[in-house]
Each structure stands twice: as C-alpha cells, then as structure tokens.
Amino acid sequence: MPRSTWQRAALCAVLSAAVAIAAILLIPAKGRADEPYARSRDYDLQHVKTHLWIDFDHKSFRGEVTHSIAMLQENVSRVQFDSVDLKISALTLDGKDAKYTVTASDVVVPLNSPSKKGDTHEIFIRYEGSPKKGLYFVGPDKNYPNRPKEVWTQGEAEDTRYYIPIYDYPNDRTTSEMIMTVPSSWLTISNGQLVGTKDESDGTKTWTWKQDQTLSTYLITAVAGEFVEKTETWRGIPVRYVVPKGKEDTIDATFERTKGMLDAFSDKLDVKYPWAQYAQSSVDDFVEGGMENTSATTLTTRGLLNPALAPDEKRGSDDLDSHELAHQWFGDLVTCKDWSNIWLNEGFATYFEHFWAEQHYGADESDYEFWRDQTQWFRQARLYTHPIVERKSGDSIEFAGNEYTKGGWVLRMLRAKLGDDYFWAGLHHYLEVNRGQNVVTADLQKAIEQQTNINVDQFFHQWIWRAGAPKYEVSYAYDPAAKQIKLDVKQTQKVEGMVGLFDMPVDVEVTTASGHKTTTIDVSQAEQSFTIPADSAPLIVLFDKGDKILKSMEFKKEPTQYVYQLKNASDVPDRADAAVALGLAKDYPDGIAALANAASHDPFWGVRVQALHSLGKASGPAAEKAILTAVDSNPEPWVRSVAVEELGEFKDDASLGPKLTDLAANDKAYSVRAAALTALGEVRAPNAYDVLTAAVKGTSPDDTLRNAALEGLGELGDDRAVPMLLEWSAAGKDIDTRSAAIGAVAGLDLKNKTITQTLISYLKEPYTDIKFTTVFALGRRGDPDAIQPLEDLVKSGDLSATGTGSFVEAQIRALKAKASGEQPKQPAPPQN
Ligand SMILES: [Zn+2]
C-alpha cells in the first residue's frame, strides 16, 4: 500500500479494512513487555560470535555461537541462556565438552566451580533450528514462483532467542560478530562492518560482519538473500540501500533524503551518527514496519516508492525512515533498560520524524503532524488513563499510542519549556553521559537538569509518571468599560486514578483591530478566571496559540470568530482547528464560504485538506461546488486526491459521474485517478460498473488503478462484481491487488457462503498481509461462520510476531456481538 494511503488513514475517522492493515503494517517495531522489570544479572555478556549456515530449501539453518562472559556475582554455579525451539548438539565450556540441560526456554550450563566475580568463560554452542519466530524465510512458492529468496531476522522484543541461544533482555550490551554462509549469488547485511567474504568449495559464500561497539541483543540482525544494493558514502562511512532483486528502481525515489537526515540529526544533537555503517534493507513480508537494528535498519518493502508514483507523495517514506534512523541514537546508542521505559526509544523516534519534517519541509509541516497526532491520541480513549511508563507484562501494543505519540508530544512540550538551546544541549548531554549504556527515564531527567539547571520534576511527574492530558473548556466575555476580557478556563478531565489536574503555562493571543498581543497565563486549577487587557472587542482569541500543549479544547466561540480564525490565524494548528469547528456548524453559509476559500487558498496544504474534510462532512450544493473548485485549483496531488475522495460523500449527485470518470482517465497524478475510481463506486454513478470493470483490466504502476477500481466495486455494492473480485482475490495475484479485492468482496452478497468460505481459506496462507486483510474483511462481513476459524488463528500463534493478536480478537468479539444481535463495534487499530 503506498505511503500516502497510510497518511490519509491518519486523517480519517473511519478506516477501510485495507487502510487499517496498511496502518498496522507500517508501525515501526514495538517492544513487548514479557518481563516488565529488568533481570538481575549473573554475568556480563561481552562478545557474541554467531555463525549461521542457511538452508533455504528446508527453511532451516545450522548455527554455532561462542559467548564470552564475565561473572558479575560470587558463588554462581551455572549460567543460563535464553533459547526456544533450538536443537542443541554440542556445547563446550572453556574449550572442553560440558554438561548442559535444555528446557522449553533456556540452556543451562553448570560451571565447574562456584564463580568468583570477574571470572571469565567462553561457551560454545552448536545447534540447529527451523524457527517459528526470530528468523524468517520468504521466497518463491507455488503461488509466487518468481519471488526473490530472502532470509531475515526480527529480534525485538524477545525473539533473538529463537535463532541464537543468548542473553535476551535489553539490560546488557555486547560486541558481536555475525557470520553467514549462504548461496554464492546472495547478498548479506548485518551489524557493524563487513570484515570479509570467502568463497567456499561447495559453491556457497561466507560473509563476516563485526560490530565493535556494544549493542543489546534484540538489536542483532541478519539479512541474506537475492538482494541488490546501492552504496554511498557519508562522512567516511558506507550508507547502504538494500532491496529485493527487481526493485532496484525504487532506491533513489525512496532513500534520496537519507544523507540529509544523517546530517540533520548528527548536527542538531552534536553527536555524530555513531556506527560504522548505515544500512537500510527492505524485505518482503516484514513482520513490522521498520526495525532499528544497530547500524542496519530493516524496513518493509511496502515503504518503497515506485518512481512513477513518487511525484504523488508529499514526504515519501520519510516518516518511517527518519523514525528508524533516529533510533540509531535513541534506542541503539542509549537503550532502554527494560520494556517499561520503551518510550525512551519510541517517543524520541516519533519526535524525530516530526523534527525531520520541520527541518526539511518547514515548521508548518511538523506543527500539522503534531496536531494530527493529538487528535489521534485523544481518539484512542483507552490510552487516557494509563501513564507513559507503566509496569505491565504481556503484549502491550495496545498502549503503543502512549509510548509513541504521547512520548513524542512530551518532547515537543519539553522543548517549549526549556527553549531550543537548552533542549538540544540537554539531549546532547543525555546521549554523551549515557553513550553505550542502558537507560531509564530518570537518566534523561537527570541529564537535562545537569546540563540546564532547570528543574523538570514537575514536568515529568505530570506528563510521564501520571496519565492523561488536560481537557480545557474555555469561554470569554469582553468588558468595554474596563477594556479587558475575562477568560474562564476549566479543566474538565475526571480527576481520578492516575489522572490529575495539569499545571501549565498557556499562551493566549488576543487580536483586536489594533493588532495582536500574547499573554502567558498559568492554568493549574479546575476552574480559573483571568483578565487580559484588550483595547476593543477582540476579533479573535486563541487559547494555547500554536498548539504547544497536548490537550483537547472546547472553546465556545461565535462561528464568525472561527471564520476570522480560519482566514487570519498565523499558525497552522489554529487554522486547522477553525476548519474542524466550521465543519460542525450547521446551516451556516458563511462557514461554507470560509471553508471554500481555505480549501483553495490557504497557504498550507494541510489546512486545505482539513477544509476539504469539513466540506465533505457539511454536504449540500455549496460544499460540493467548493470541493469541485478545489480539485481544479490545488496543484498538489496529495490535496487533490483528498478533494476527490470527499466527492465520494455526495451520493445523490448524478452529475458527478462524468466528472469523476474524466478525472479517473485524465488526471496527471495516479493517486488522483485512483481516488476518482473509488469515489465513482461510492457515489454509485450509473456508469460506475462499466468504468470500474474496465479499469480493473488496465495496467498502471504498482497496479494502483486496478486496486482502486476493485475498491470502487466494493463501494458500489453491485453483486455482479463478485466473480471478478473473487478472481483477483485468489492466490497468485499481486498481494496488494488481492488485499483490495478481499476487502471489496467482503461487503457484497452477504448471504453467499462461498465468499465467506473463500475468505476463510485465505487465513491459512503464509502471507502476513493477506492474513490481516482477511481478518478485517471477515470482521466486516459479519458472517458468524468466521468465528471459529479466527479463534483457531489466534490459538495457532502465527500472528504473534506482529503483536496484533488483540485486533483479531476484536474482530471475533464484533462477530459474536453481531451473531447475538448487538450492534457490532469495529475498533480502529492504532494509527501511529
Ligand atoms: Zn520505533
């Protein structure tokens, strides 16, 4: 799914199944907190040398690992390594055959005598495996005989133990070597630097990679297969772009800004990118969106940009790529000590996505991203009562929105509190004093105070250790005699559990005929009033001008004031707020006119997009006309495609058929043509069936138009399309095309059991994307026959690598509710 679809997903309240899947699969990797407290350590793992011999045909490998350890405790009688499902055939302790026992979760090695602190040992283990997790085989099969062969790993959170018997918790760091013996035509990537390659007599080739600086073992990586790479140099180190054979033409379009990101982050932090290389390897069917393995990030091929579609994209896959790059400092150079402190990895990586946007695309861009994150975070109500740092075990992807989105927002607020110079100096100091170490939140707090002498205890208390965010209710009255406004502010959040009142300085801007004036007030109580001078009745009052605080706000204003705000506010979030508010005003022609103006003329594209959403919501002929005007007046495909999507809301207007047909055929951007095809189905235009079935048969880059036409057929709801949709949903067709067809057919001919059974059969396929598309499609279809197969899927554990079992369970609940006659609820997946 192209990146733009994912970005649009973030803007839409209602997610289509296909978009929901894309949103899940582009989430950067997330730690799972099986052990909420870090372990106590008996030994320090100092060096780990792994050799893997890959047997692709049997989806298995042989391995040898040598661990160099130093004892940290007295009188320890045995050492233990995490190891799951690995068959161990030999083990030596300090060069001699040794006894060992294997349990379901460990290898235990008795020491010859009780330890003295500082004793060193070398433990060698020979083993083999065909793992369910940790190391994955992707390649040709009977349905897709031409796929490149790929082997890759995913360690986070606790899956390295599925392919190496090892100490597998983040609170230790080690240097490492990865040696891979693979077919001679393959390429490999691992941590650190390539030390050398050697051709073996049996036609295989051995690659040796070495990482001289320490890492936590979940950040070990091995990627091997039929890949091609392009290499550049940045400040003396190699920068590698690795893609499956056949995808070479995506490299430049996708990764051309990588060196700019390396410059921006190194310079702003004043900490040079710390590793011997930076490799980005894109692999098929990756179980995460991206994974920040030390010096060698792994990415999903879904983020690769077809050069023919690149001009349709505002930021390409910058969000994902900048996120993983930022982890090379925050996550890899300093690493969370336990999973409860994962926000020190993820909050920072999220913040740096927006920082990159600010650097490269301007402050409006990052303000807009934070504004959207804020809306999303509040929409996920389950997050509100939980603090960012929380001790919990089990699969915690449910609260990822706190660690990623809220974590990023906390850093935005911290920057506002400290000011730019102190903020960046504080981060520099944090990285330098903790370089190569494991950290907890207190380390960040301490580093900031050491560097700046600003006390941040209260800030961390309310934003990190406690939950929620302020929900403000604001109103004001102007007193002409006193020439002042009385501003009433309430905090309406329920104060209970981990949620309290917030104490924040808030910027209030009052604009009168004579100009703007900003006053900072301290809001800390449940109800407070403030008086602010104003020489005449305000044209506009902005509370938290520029959206510097993570908050929700109900500001009781006259609609005329929102009209003024939309046109005149200097900051993007304030104009976007006004666009949203005007979309909710009923029967207010001046509001539609203001939105119409903004949709075509606002200087920032995101405000135009918000105005278009509000016009779509407002409905009526004036709104429709404004959207049609915006289709023609917006040069950017990422705005025009939103306008076309919104036309899909006007189902009664028969004249839209010809317009959308024209756009589908002739717009210069594929994304706009695709949006027009889907909208044709939505408005149920009389010619839609013919246009869409014809478009399914055509060709376009990445089959963009075919996939949109299939979605359009789903929207159209014409059961004549069922045979065509089933044909394109079948194994052997392109995966994205199948996803579109599966999502579309799910909503058709609801009594047709063949459709349900066909969809159920797709759950057994090995392709992650198809599984997820099908899960959501079955949930949407509502046929109770799917309950048992979905329950079997959860039990099989096949989905646990992506940590999204909870979303399958949500579909099961929805189906059960529907079967028992309740209104089904379709929970939205996390969108960050
Ligand atoms: Zn991340």
Boltz pocket constraint, residues with backbone or C-beta under 6 A from the ligand:
constraints:
  - pocket:
      binder: B
      contacts: [[A, 28], [A, 29], [A, 290], [A, 323], [A, 327], [A, 345], [A, 346], [A, 349]]
      max_distance: 6.0
